[in-house]
């Protein structure tokens, strides 16, 4: 993964989130600009053998650097706008990239608020998932997401997903198995400038 420099001291909430997310089997990185965020994401995808990726709703200023870096690495990127049948494309790609509405430090959890099937499926169908989260959206406790969740629930169609590392299931021969009902590899990229 790319080395990130110039980040200075990580604040306690961001550091706690990243530590907890890693403990739960996920990967976490802190990026201080769009180019470093794009590099970390593309390197992660390459390391996990991804050749195709569906990119959905990135934070401000990230779309162009991410698309450029993916192209440089030979990773085919699909977007909602470029796909005639985005749900079927999401079912076929190796990886998904999207943005979390928030992250919870105490539990190491990404909070995804999705208003359509594509947004929800990008994080759950592909084997590898990269999630960008604004540094200002990382909160200490689940309780601190209540306003966000209450506001989201006022919409007609919403799905809220809490993502704490890779998918896991304990119902197969009473063993914990990763990646059965979702991604095997999950990277959370905290965008400290946002």
PESULLIN-V677761 format. One record per helix or strand of 3 or more residues. SS is the DSSP state (alpha for helix, beta for strand). FROM is the first residue (numbers start at 0). LEN is the number of residues. If there is no record, write none. Layout:
ss=SS from=FROM len=LEN
ss=SS from=FROM len=LEN
This chain:
ss=alpha from=11 len=12
ss=beta from=26 len=5
ss=alpha from=33 len=14
ss=beta from=51 len=4
ss=alpha from=62 len=10
ss=beta from=75 len=4
ss=alpha from=85 len=7
ss=beta from=94 len=5
ss=beta from=101 len=3
ss=beta from=108 len=6
ss=alpha from=116 len=6
ss=beta from=127 len=7
ss=alpha from=134 len=3
ss=alpha from=141 len=12
ss=beta from=158 len=5
ss=beta from=167 len=5
ss=beta from=174 len=4
ss=beta from=184 len=7
